[in-house]
């Protein structure tokens, strides 16, 4: 088997050289392109010099003496002065009425909470009255006044612990948050029904 590591690259065949033994090399020929470029550069530079001399001879001469320009400030117009005296300033006349003599009556509706437009919190529903009473006592210690409502359900009687009525939902929400801070998280807000 042949050893490829020692073999190396294959050698290329040597290129044949032209031999000029006994013959002299021909003199280098000047290319016409170089002459053309030289002539073109000379023509452009000659045209530029002619253009500059033409401009210099035809330029109008500037006056050496400059006229002084004086700018006078504009005169402000004075308002017309009249010889008539100004009329006297009118006197203001105010008439004050005493409010003590007036009577204002306002009709206000009764401030009772309408149960049709109020909210309640139902915090728990128990199977026994004793459990409901325990929850009611816990809420009473927090400053609330809960009620226990007996409701008949499908599986018997239930005792609901209810807070309210509240005029608006915001008040019911505030009370619910108060209950949540006391770890009573079962309160739900409902529209008041009977």
C-alpha positions in Angstrom: 0.0 0.0 0.0 1.3 3.4 -0.9 2.1 6.0 1.8 0.0 9.1 1.0 1.6 11.3 3.6 5.0 11.0 2.0 3.8 11.3 -1.5 2.8 15.0 -1.4 1.3 17.0 -4.2 1.5 15.8 -7.8 3.9 17.8 -9.8 2.7 20.0 -12.7 4.4 19.7 -16.0 6.9 22.6 -16.6 5.8 25.3 -18.9 7.7 25.7 -22.1 9.8 28.9 -22.3 10.2 30.9 -25.3 13.8 31.1 -26.2 15.1 34.1 -28.0 18.6 33.0 -28.5 20.3 35.1 -31.0 17.3 37.3 -31.6 17.0 40.8 -30.2 13.8 41.8 -28.5 11.7 44.3 -30.6 11.8 47.9 -29.2 8.7 48.7 -27.0 6.0 50.3 -29.0 4.2 53.4 -27.7 0.6 52.9 -27.5 -1.7 55.5 -29.2 -3.9 55.6 -26.1 -1.2 57.4 -24.0 -0.7 60.0 -26.7 -4.5 60.5 -27.0 -4.8 61.1 -23.2 -1.9 63.6 -23.2 -3.4 65.6 -26.0 -6.8 65.6 -24.3 -5.3 67.0 -21.0 -3.5 69.7 -22.9 -6.7 70.8 -24.7 -8.7 70.9 -21.5 -6.1 72.9 -19.6 -5.7 75.4 -22.6 -9.5 75.9 -22.7 -9.6 76.6 -19.0 -6.8 79.2 -19.2 -8.6 80.9 -22.2 -11.9 80.9 -20.2 -10.2 82.6 -17.2 -8.6 85.3 -19.4 -11.9 86.0 -21.1 -13.7 86.5 -17.7 -10.9 88.7 -16.4 -11.1 91.0 -19.4 -14.9 91.4 -19.5 -15.6 91.8 -15.8 -17.2 95.2 -14.9 -15.0 97.3 -12.7 -16.2 98.0 -9.3 -16.3 101.5 -8.0 -13.6 102.2 -5.5 -15.5 104.8 -3.8 -18.4 103.5 -1.8 -21.3 105.7 -1.1 -22.1 106.2 2.5 -25.6 104.9 3.4 -27.3 106.6 6.2 -30.4 105.1 7.7 -32.5 107.6 9.5 -34.9 106.3 12.3 -38.5 106.5 11.6 -40.5 109.0 13.4 -43.2 107.7 15.7 -46.6 109.2 15.1 -47.9 111.0 18.1 -51.6 110.5 19.0 -53.8 113.4 18.2 -54.3 115.7 21.2 -57.7 117.0 21.7 -58.5 120.1 23.7 -61.8 118.7 25.0 -61.6 117.6 28.6 -62.3 114.0 29.5 -65.8 113.3 30.8 -66.2 112.5 34.4 -66.1 108.8 35.4 -69.6 107.5 36.0 -70.4 106.5 39.6 -71.3 102.9 40.3 -74.6 102.4 42.1 -75.1 99.1 43.9 -78.2 98.1 45.6 -77.8 95.5 48.4 -80.6 93.5 49.6 -80.5 91.9 52.9 -80.7 88.1 52.8 -82.2 88.0 56.3 -85.6 89.0 54.9 -85.6 86.2 52.3 -86.8 82.7 52.9 -85.6 79.7 50.9 -87.6 76.5 50.9 -86.3 73.3 49.5 -88.3 70.1 49.2 -86.2 67.1 49.8 -87.4 63.5 49.4 -87.3 61.3 52.5 -83.8 59.8 53.0 -85.1 56.3 53.7 -83.3 53.6 51.8 -85.5 52.1 49.2 -85.0 48.3 49.3 -85.8 48.1 45.5 -82.6 50.1 44.7 -80.3 48.9 47.5 -77.6 46.2 48.1 -77.0 43.6 50.7 -74.0 41.4 51.7 -74.7 37.7 52.3 -71.7 36.5 54.3 -72.7 33.0 55.2 -75.5 30.4 55.0 -75.6 27.7 57.8 -77.6 24.6 58.4 -78.0 25.3 62.1 -79.0 28.5 63.9 -76.1 28.2 66.4 -73.5 28.5 63.6 -75.3 31.6 62.3 -75.4 33.1 65.8 -71.6 32.6 66.1 -71.0 34.4 62.8 -73.4 37.2 63.8 -71.5 37.7 67.1 -68.1 37.9 65.3 -69.4 40.6 62.9 -71.0 42.5 65.8 -67.6 42.8 67.4 -66.4 44.5 64.2 -69.1 47.2 64.6 -71.6 45.8 62.0 -75.2 44.9 62.6 -75.9 41.6 60.8 -79.3 39.9 60.6 -80.1 36.2 60.4 -82.7 35.3 57.8 -84.3 31.8 57.7 -84.7 30.5 54.2 -86.4 27.3 53.1 -84.3 25.4 50.6 -84.6 22.1 48.8 -82.6 20.3 51.5 -84.3 21.9 54.5 -84.0 25.2 56.3 -80.9 27.4 56.0 -79.9 30.4 58.1 -78.3 33.3 56.1 -76.1 35.9 57.8 -76.9 39.2 56.0 -75.5 42.8 56.3 -77.3 45.8 54.8 -79.2 47.3 53.2 -76.7 49.7 51.6 -77.7 52.8 49.4 -75.1 52.1 46.8 -72.7 49.4 45.7 -69.7 51.4 46.9 -70.8 51.2 50.5 -71.4 47.4 50.2 -67.9 47.0 48.7 -66.4 49.0 51.6 -68.0 46.7 54.1 -67.0 43.6 52.2 -63.3 44.8 52.2 -63.7 45.3 56.0 -64.9 41.7 56.4 -62.0 40.4 54.2 -59.5 42.2 56.5 -61.1 40.2 59.4 -60.6 36.9 57.4 -64.3 36.6 56.5 -63.9 36.0 52.8 -67.3 34.6 52.0 -69.3 37.8 51.6 -71.1 38.4 48.3 -73.0 41.5 47.1 -76.6 41.1 45.9 -79.5 43.4 45.0 -81.8 43.6 48.0 -84.8 41.3 47.7 -87.5 41.4 50.5 
